[in-house]
Amino acid sequence: MKRKISVLAAVLLAFGLAACGNNNSQVSADATQNMQIESSVETENTNNTEEAEQTVTSEDASNATDEMVEDTSSEATESSEEDGGTLVVYFSATGTTKGVAEKIAGITGADTYEIKAAQEYTDADLNWNDSSSRSTKEQNDSSARPEIGSDAVSLDGYTTIYIGYPIWWGEEPRIMDTFVESYSFDGITMIPFCTSSSSGIGRSGQNLADNAGTGTWLDGKRFGAGTSEDEIRSWIEGLQ
Ligand SMILES: Cc1cc2nc3c(=O)[nH]c(=O)nc-3n(C[C@H](O)[C@H](O)[C@H](O)COP(=O)(O)O)c2cc1C
């Protein structure tokens, strides 16, 4: 238990220091505050039971920038349904969101589509301690729209789309805005989900809905790196 709290404190310190060194970023300040709030709540949960949701693990914190996961599945797989189909769209820089996306697809029988950046994010790009790293600069510019490299996906036949991403400085990565501005979601129920070290989903789902301008957007859900399939299944069942 002491070790978990120590690790947690270390991560908060890391994000806190990064935010301090990034004075021109309201996003950073908001993210740090969110992380602190979320973390204190989740520490209490962990105190209640050792089986409580794993939140900030040392692996999650230290590997966020060095676990680039290679994945060649950039295109949606064949739709298995003629109508009422479900698609899971996701962006994942280090594999955590991808894991949740695959669980959602397994539970719902959905197809998947991975948003890949035309210019892949390197470890240096993902360094939140560097105020001039690519991700920091993009998150500090709400008009940034990184190019998508994966082939376009046809949304024909889909009536439900789960849309997932990591939280970056409290918000959605800007490439998610590129995606939602590239498609019409008319007649489609959009369900955001995200992963993070500790921050909540914040305003990211609303940002996506606003930038998309189409689709019926539900409230989103944040998951941690160690989220179980049962927890994801309960969330999905609660949506219906
Ligand atoms: C540039 C950057 C910024 C991040 N900002 C936050 C944050 O504000 N709050 C938080 O809890 N986690 C933050 N994280 C951690 C990620 O949200 C977390 O590791 C996520 O699960 C990674 O998902 P992925 O593996 O699918 O990319 C950040 C990570 C990166 C690389």
Ligand as a Chemical Component Dictionary entry (heavy atoms), coordinates in Angstrom:
data_LIG
# 
_chem_comp.id                   LIG 
_chem_comp.type                 NON-POLYMER 
_chem_comp.pdbx_formal_charge   0 
_chem_comp.three_letter_code    LIG 
# 
loop_
_chem_comp_atom.comp_id 
_chem_comp_atom.atom_id 
_chem_comp_atom.alt_atom_id 
_chem_comp_atom.type_symbol 
_chem_comp_atom.charge 
_chem_comp_atom.model_Cartn_x 
_chem_comp_atom.model_Cartn_y 
_chem_comp_atom.model_Cartn_z 
_chem_comp_atom.pdbx_ordinal 
LIG C1  C1  C 0 1.577  13.742 -23.680 1  
LIG C2  C2  C 0 0.859  13.002 -22.597 2  
LIG C3  C3  C 0 0.042  13.681 -21.723 3  
LIG C4  C4  C 0 -0.641 13.009 -20.720 4  
LIG N1  N1  N 0 -1.481 13.712 -19.903 5  
LIG C5  C5  C 0 -2.156 13.061 -18.921 6  
LIG C6  C6  C 0 -3.045 13.755 -18.079 7  
LIG O1  O1  O 0 -3.280 14.956 -18.203 8  
LIG N2  N2  N 0 -3.675 13.055 -17.102 9  
LIG C7  C7  C 0 -3.459 11.709 -16.914 10 
LIG O2  O2  O 0 -4.048 11.134 -16.027 11 
LIG N3  N3  N 0 -2.640 11.020 -17.738 12 
LIG C8  C8  C 0 -1.988 11.656 -18.736 13 
LIG N4  N4  N 0 -1.170 10.958 -19.583 14 
LIG C9  C9  C 0 -1.072 9.495  -19.446 15 
LIG C10 C10 C 0 -1.996 8.793  -20.472 16 
LIG O3  O3  O 0 -3.293 9.342  -20.510 17 
LIG C11 C11 C 0 -2.146 7.307  -20.144 18 
LIG O4  O4  O 0 -0.884 6.704  -20.005 19 
LIG C12 C12 C 0 -2.967 6.610  -21.211 20 
LIG O5  O5  O 0 -3.561 5.453  -20.684 21 
LIG C13 C13 C 0 -2.133 6.241  -22.426 22 
LIG O6  O6  O 0 -2.972 5.638  -23.378 23 
LIG P1  P1  P 0 -2.370 4.939  -24.672 24 
LIG O7  O7  O 0 -1.427 3.876  -24.177 25 
LIG O8  O8  O 0 -3.557 4.350  -25.359 26 
LIG O9  O9  O 0 -1.662 5.975  -25.469 27 
LIG C14 C14 C 0 -0.495 11.608 -20.584 28 
LIG C15 C15 C 0 0.354  10.922 -21.463 29 
LIG C16 C16 C 0 1.009  11.609 -22.467 30 
LIG C17 C17 C 0 1.895  10.843 -23.409 31 
# 
loop_
_chem_comp_bond.comp_id 
_chem_comp_bond.atom_id_1 
_chem_comp_bond.atom_id_2 
_chem_comp_bond.value_order 
_chem_comp_bond.pdbx_ordinal 
LIG C1  C2  SING 1  
LIG C2  C3  SING 2  
LIG C2  C16 DOUB 3  
LIG C3  C4  DOUB 4  
LIG C4  N1  SING 5  
LIG C4  C14 SING 6  
LIG N1  C5  DOUB 7  
LIG C5  C6  SING 8  
LIG C5  C8  SING 9  
LIG C6  O1  DOUB 10 
LIG C6  N2  SING 11 
LIG N2  C7  SING 12 
LIG C7  O2  DOUB 13 
LIG C7  N3  SING 14 
LIG N3  C8  DOUB 15 
LIG C8  N4  SING 16 
LIG N4  C9  SING 17 
LIG N4  C14 SING 18 
LIG C9  C10 SING 19 
LIG C10 O3  SING 20 
LIG C10 C11 SING 21 
LIG C11 O4  SING 22 
LIG C11 C12 SING 23 
LIG C12 O5  SING 24 
LIG C12 C13 SING 25 
LIG C13 O6  SING 26 
LIG O6  P1  SING 27 
LIG P1  O7  DOUB 28 
LIG P1  O8  SING 29 
LIG P1  O9  SING 30 
LIG C14 C15 DOUB 31 
LIG C15 C16 SING 32 
LIG C16 C17 SING 33 
# 
